[in-house]
Amino acid sequence: MIAGGGGVKDHIYNLNIDAIEVYNTSSSKKAVEKALNAAKTLNKPAIGSSDAHTVRELNTSYTVIYFADDVINSKTIIDSIKAGRIKPYFKSVSRFFSRLFR
């Protein structure tokens, strides 16, 4: 979120970021397309995260990280993301259906 409310919109092109969240359980197709376009334009890795608000939404959007070696810590996670050794995944969940299980 940008100070003052609202999404990042075109501000994303002026930010110093390492990756862009493309997939999110709550994101619309239009939002995903915009995020993918921004990631490609900025040559940044695309990531996914659940932002789950219900049990049904868990494990619907996530990022698999591939490590260069067997050491896993915050530095190697960040290094892997920056190097693009990641793969985001997304499984669509009906918002109506997911709200039934709140």
MDTraj code that builds the backbone (N, CA, C; nanometers):
import mdtraj as md
import numpy as np

residues = "MET ILE ALA GLY GLY GLY GLY VAL LYS ASP HIS ILE TYR ASN LEU ASN ILE ASP ALA ILE GLU VAL TYR ASN THR SER SER SER LYS LYS ALA VAL GLU LYS ALA LEU ASN ALA ALA LYS THR LEU ASN LYS PRO ALA ILE GLY SER SER ASP ALA HIS THR VAL ARG GLU LEU ASN THR SER TYR THR VAL ILE TYR PHE ALA ASP ASP VAL ILE ASN SER LYS THR ILE ILE ASP SER ILE LYS ALA GLY ARG ILE LYS PRO TYR PHE LYS SER VAL SER ARG PHE PHE SER ARG LEU PHE ARG".split()
xyz = np.array([
    [0.0834, -0.1180, 0.0000],
    [0.0000, 0.0000, 0.0000],
    [0.0879, 0.1244, 0.0000],
    [0.0432, 0.2221, -0.0690],
    [0.1121, 0.3507, -0.0744],
    [0.0481, 0.4419, 0.0294],
    [0.1293, 0.5259, 0.0949],
    [0.0766, 0.6194, 0.1950],
    [-0.0406, 0.6956, 0.1351],
    [-0.1484, 0.7073, 0.2114],
    [-0.2667, 0.7763, 0.1633],
    [-0.3725, 0.6795, 0.1127],
    [-0.3417, 0.5498, 0.1154],
    [-0.4393, 0.4487, 0.0755],
    [-0.4278, 0.4105, -0.0710],
    [-0.4977, 0.3068, -0.1063],
    [-0.4979, 0.2600, -0.2442],
    [-0.3812, 0.1683, -0.2737],
    [-0.3873, 0.1072, -0.3892],
    [-0.2811, 0.0164, -0.4319],
    [-0.1615, 0.0911, -0.4861],
    [-0.0675, 0.0160, -0.5364],
    [0.0565, 0.0771, -0.5847],
    [0.0402, 0.1417, -0.7216],
    [-0.0578, 0.0971, -0.7989],
    [-0.0844, 0.1522, -0.9321],
    [0.0449, 0.1738, -1.0088],
    [0.0641, 0.2904, -1.0667],
    [0.1852, 0.3187, -1.1445],
    [0.3047, 0.3527, -1.0572],
    [0.2832, 0.3671, -0.9259],
    [0.3948, 0.3972, -0.8350],
    [0.4989, 0.2857, -0.8364],
    [0.4562, 0.1662, -0.8713],
    [0.5473, 0.0515, -0.8690],
    [0.6688, 0.0735, -0.9587],
    [0.6509, 0.1526, -1.0638],
    [0.7609, 0.1766, -1.1572],
    [0.8663, 0.2703, -1.0995],
    [0.8357, 0.3333, -0.9860],
    [0.9303, 0.4251, -0.9219],
    [0.9891, 0.3686, -0.7929],
    [0.9543, 0.2461, -0.7591],
    [1.0002, 0.1863, -0.6342],
    [1.1235, 0.0993, -0.6560],
    [1.2072, 0.0917, -0.5549],
    [1.3244, 0.0041, -0.5589],
    [1.2842, -0.1293, -0.4958],
    [1.2383, -0.2223, -0.5785],
    [1.1873, -0.3499, -0.5290],
    [1.2665, -0.4661, -0.5889],
    [1.2601, -0.5798, -0.5216],
    [1.3332, -0.6985, -0.5664],
    [1.2455, -0.7972, -0.6416],
    [1.1148, -0.7954, -0.6159],
    [1.0217, -0.8887, -0.6793],
    [0.8818, -0.8279, -0.6738],
    [0.7918, -0.8858, -0.7511],
    [0.6541, -0.8364, -0.7546],
    [0.5586, -0.9515, -0.7257],
    [0.4692, -0.9305, -0.6284],
    [0.3660, -1.0297, -0.6007],
    [0.2668, -1.0266, -0.7163],
    [0.2610, -1.1361, -0.7884],
    [0.1732, -1.1461, -0.9041],
    [0.0474, -1.2244, -0.8688],
    [0.0654, -1.3357, -0.8002],
    [-0.0476, -1.4205, -0.7638],
    [-0.0815, -1.4040, -0.6167],
    [-0.2108, -1.3895, -0.5903],
    [-0.2632, -1.3699, -0.4570],
    [-0.4058, -1.4217, -0.4606],
    [-0.4472, -1.4946, -0.3613],
    [-0.5812, -1.5528, -0.3589],
    [-0.6899, -1.4498, -0.3850],
    [-0.6693, -1.3269, -0.3405],
    [-0.7710, -1.2234, -0.3535],
    [-0.7618, -1.1437, -0.4830],
    [-0.6609, -1.1668, -0.5642],
    [-0.6404, -1.0860, -0.6845],
    [-0.7342, -1.1247, -0.7979],
    [-0.7813, -1.0232, -0.8691],
    [-0.8629, -1.0457, -0.9879],
    [-0.7716, -1.0790, -1.1061],
    [-0.8310, -1.1297, -1.2143],
    [-0.7521, -1.1580, -1.3344],
    [-0.6845, -1.0314, -1.3854],
    [-0.7572, -0.9204, -1.3796],
    [-0.7024, -0.7926, -1.4266],
    [-0.5809, -0.7521, -1.3428],
    [-0.5898, -0.7697, -1.2116],
    [-0.4779, -0.7348, -1.1229],
    [-0.3571, -0.8239, -1.1505],
    [-0.3821, -0.9526, -1.1755],
    [-0.2733, -1.0460, -1.2066],
    [-0.2053, -1.0048, -1.3367],
    [-0.2845, -0.9702, -1.4376],
    [-0.2282, -0.9272, -1.5661],
    [-0.1422, -0.8023, -1.5500],
    [-0.1906, -0.7058, -1.4720],
    [-0.1136, -0.5829, -1.4484],
    [0.0171, -0.6134, -1.3759],
    [0.0096, -0.7003, -1.2752],
    [0.1295, -0.7348, -1.1984],
    [0.2297, -0.8106, -1.2850],
    [0.1812, -0.9033, -1.3673],
    [0.2703, -0.9762, -1.4583],
    [0.3381, -0.8807, -1.5555],
    [0.2614, -0.7861, -1.6082],
    [0.3169, -0.6871, -1.7001],
    [0.4244, -0.6034, -1.6313],
    [0.3973, -0.5611, -1.5087],
    [0.4957, -0.4818, -1.4333],
    [0.6221, -0.5633, -1.4081],
    [0.6063, -0.6902, -1.3706],
    [0.7229, -0.7759, -1.3448],
    [0.8076, -0.7911, -1.4708],
    [0.7422, -0.8114, -1.5836],
    [0.8154, -0.8255, -1.7100],
    [0.8825, -0.6943, -1.7492],
    [0.8091, -0.5845, -1.7383],
    [0.8628, -0.4534, -1.7751],
    [0.9831, -0.4168, -1.6903],
    [0.9747, -0.4447, -1.5606],
    [1.0826, -0.4101, -1.4680],
    [1.1888, -0.5195, -1.4572],
    [1.1672, -0.6307, -1.5279],
    [1.2590, -0.7445, -1.5217],
    [1.2793, -0.7918, -1.3772],
    [1.1667, -0.8075, -1.3071],
    [1.1677, -0.8524, -1.1677],
    [1.1014, -0.9889, -1.1576],
    [1.1465, -1.0715, -1.0650],
    [1.0826, -1.2017, -1.0452],
    [0.9381, -1.1857, -0.9979],
    [0.8515, -1.2750, -1.0442],
    [0.7116, -1.2768, -1.0017],
    [0.6964, -1.3777, -0.8890],
    [0.6265, -1.3390, -0.7832],
    [0.6042, -1.4292, -0.6705],
    [0.4548, -1.4440, -0.6446],
    [0.4200, -1.5458, -0.5688],
    [0.2827, -1.5683, -0.5277],
    [0.2765, -1.5836, -0.3771],
    [0.1685, -1.5356, -0.3186],
    [0.1449, -1.5549, -0.1751],
    [-0.0050, -1.5648, -0.1537],
    [-0.0465, -1.6318, -0.0471],
    [-0.1884, -1.6616, -0.0311],
    [-0.2714, -1.5432, 0.0160],
    [-0.2201, -1.4633, 0.1074],
    [-0.3006, -1.3590, 0.1712],
    [-0.4332, -1.4205, 0.2170],
    [-0.4258, -1.5442, 0.2668],
    [-0.5453, -1.6206, 0.3019],
    [-0.6219, -1.5568, 0.4172],
    [-0.7527, -1.5502, 0.3987],
    [-0.8424, -1.5017, 0.5031],
    [-0.9330, -1.6138, 0.5534],
    [-0.9300, -1.7276, 0.4837],
    [-1.0088, -1.8433, 0.5241],
    [-0.9233, -1.9691, 0.5081],
    [-0.9639, -2.0758, 0.5747],
    [-0.8923, -2.2028, 0.5638],
    [-0.8940, -2.2512, 0.4188],
    [-1.0031, -2.2321, 0.3499],
    [-1.0180, -2.2766, 0.2103],
    [-0.9141, -2.2110, 0.1191],
    [-0.8698, -2.0909, 0.1536],
    [-0.7751, -2.0172, 0.0693],
    [-0.6293, -2.0568, 0.0925],
    [-0.6034, -2.1319, 0.1999],
    [-0.4659, -2.1742, 0.2265],
    [-0.4145, -2.2617, 0.1128],
    [-0.2893, -2.2476, 0.0802],
    [-0.2228, -2.3279, -0.0227],
    [-0.2816, -2.3070, -0.1621],
    [-0.3397, -2.1901, -0.1868],
    [-0.3928, -2.1619, -0.3201],
    [-0.2962, -2.0791, -0.4032],
    [-0.2097, -2.0060, -0.3387],
    [-0.1108, -1.9258, -0.4090],
    [0.0163, -1.9253, -0.3255],
    [0.1262, -1.9597, -0.3881],
    [0.2520, -1.9702, -0.3139],
    [0.3688, -1.9635, -0.4110],
    [0.4880, -1.9570, -0.3580],
    [0.6091, -1.9526, -0.4391],
    [0.7033, -2.0638, -0.3955],
    [0.7494, -2.1425, -0.4912],
    [0.8519, -2.2431, -0.4651],
    [0.9861, -2.1755, -0.4908],
    [1.0776, -2.1919, -0.3963],
    [1.2103, -2.1309, -0.4070],
    [1.3137, -2.2407, -0.4273],
    [1.3972, -2.2231, -0.5273],
    [1.5054, -2.3175, -0.5568],
    [1.6359, -2.2565, -0.5073],
    [1.7074, -2.3296, -0.4247],
    [1.8301, -2.2786, -0.3640],
    [1.9529, -2.3269, -0.4395],
    [2.0551, -2.2415, -0.4424],
    [2.1805, -2.2740, -0.5109],
    [2.2602, -2.3797, -0.4345],
    [2.2384, -2.3868, -0.3036],
    [2.3078, -2.4871, -0.2216],
    [2.2146, -2.5335, -0.1107],
    [2.2656, -2.6088, -0.0160],
    [2.1823, -2.6654, 0.0902],
    [2.1586, -2.5714, 0.2076],
    [2.2170, -2.4542, 0.2058],
    [2.2006, -2.3584, 0.3149],
    [2.0728, -2.2786, 0.2917],
    [1.9837, -2.2815, 0.3909],
    [1.8590, -2.2066, 0.3808],
    [1.8514, -2.1102, 0.4978],
    [1.8539, -1.9830, 0.4661],
    [1.8386, -1.8769, 0.5651],
    [1.7835, -1.7544, 0.4933],
    [1.7636, -1.6464, 0.5644],
    [1.7023, -1.5288, 0.5023],
    [1.7843, -1.4771, 0.3845],
    [1.9159, -1.4840, 0.3942],
    [2.0006, -1.4355, 0.2844],
    [1.9847, -1.5217, 0.1594],
    [1.9854, -1.6546, 0.1757],
    [1.9741, -1.7412, 0.0582],
    [1.8336, -1.7354, -0.0021],
    [1.7336, -1.7098, 0.0810],
    [1.5973, -1.6906, 0.0293],
    [1.5943, -1.5665, -0.0590],
    [1.6442, -1.4558, -0.0066],
    [1.6458, -1.3301, -0.0827],
    [1.7299, -1.3450, -0.2090],
    [1.8463, -1.4070, -0.1968],
    [1.9331, -1.4274, -0.3137],
    [1.8623, -1.5094, -0.4215],
    [1.7919, -1.6134, -0.3808],
    [1.7202, -1.6978, -0.4768],
    [1.6087, -1.6209, -0.5461],
    [1.5358, -1.5397, -0.4707],
    [1.4288, -1.4587, -0.5299],
    [1.4874, -1.3603, -0.6300],
    [1.5904, -1.2871, -0.5887],
    [1.6524, -1.1882, -0.6778],
    [1.7078, -1.2525, -0.8048],
    [1.7598, -1.3744, -0.7921],
    [1.8171, -1.4446, -0.9071],
    [1.7101, -1.5107, -0.9944],
    [1.5854, -1.5054, -0.9488],
    [1.4772, -1.5658, -1.0263],
    [1.4695, -1.7166, -1.0146],
    [1.5296, -1.7726, -0.9104],
    [1.5228, -1.9177, -0.8888],
    [1.3955, -1.9508, -0.8096],
    [1.2841, -1.9114, -0.8670],
    [1.1542, -1.9272, -0.8018],
    [1.0492, -1.9628, -0.9062],
    [0.9379, -2.0153, -0.8592],
    [0.8240, -2.0422, -0.9459],
    [0.6975, -2.0168, -0.8664],
    [0.6191, -1.9155, -0.9060],
    [0.4930, -1.8897, -0.8368],
    [0.3829, -1.9828, -0.8883],
    [0.2940, -2.0223, -0.7990],
    [0.1813, -2.1082, -0.8336],
    [0.0523, -2.0439, -0.7852],
    [-0.0565, -2.0722, -0.8584],
    [-0.1859, -2.0153, -0.8227],
    [-0.2962, -2.1134, -0.8592],
    [-0.3858, -2.1367, -0.7636],
    [-0.5056, -2.2166, -0.7870],
    [-0.6242, -2.1276, -0.7530],
    [-0.7096, -2.1033, -0.8488],
    [-0.8236, -2.0144, -0.8280],
    [-0.9227, -2.0751, -0.7286],
    [-0.9737, -1.9902, -0.6414],
    [-1.0763, -2.0291, -0.5451],
    [-1.1898, -1.9286, -0.5571],
    [-1.3102, -1.9777, -0.5742],
    [-1.4255, -1.8895, -0.5817],
    [-1.4363, -1.8084, -0.4536],
    [-1.4452, -1.6762, -0.4665],
    [-1.4587, -1.5921, -0.3471],
    [-1.5860, -1.6269, -0.2710],
    [-1.6942, -1.6537, -0.3444],
    [-1.8196, -1.6904, -0.2797],
    [-1.8005, -1.8178, -0.1987],
    [-1.7402, -1.9197, -0.2602],
    [-1.7201, -2.0477, -0.1932],
    [-1.6289, -2.0322, -0.0722],
    [-1.5222, -1.9544, -0.0861],
    [-1.4279, -1.9402, 0.0250],
    [-1.4920, -1.8688, 0.1436],
    [-1.5876, -1.7805, 0.1174],
    [-1.6535, -1.7073, 0.2268],
    [-1.7493, -1.7963, 0.3057],
    [-1.7923, -1.9067, 0.2472],
    [-1.8799, -1.9995, 0.3185],
    [-1.8095, -2.0627, 0.4378],
    [-1.6765, -2.0667, 0.4350],
    [-1.5997, -2.1356, 0.5379],
    [-1.5274, -2.0414, 0.6322],
    [-1.5719, -1.9196, 0.6428],
    [-1.5084, -1.8237, 0.7342],
    [-1.5354, -1.8603, 0.8766],
])
top = md.Topology()
chain = top.add_chain()
for i, resn in enumerate(residues, 1):
    res = top.add_residue(resn, chain, resSeq=i)
    for name in ("N", "CA", "C"):
        top.add_atom(name, md.element.get_by_symbol(name[0]), res)
traj = md.Trajectory(xyz[None], top)
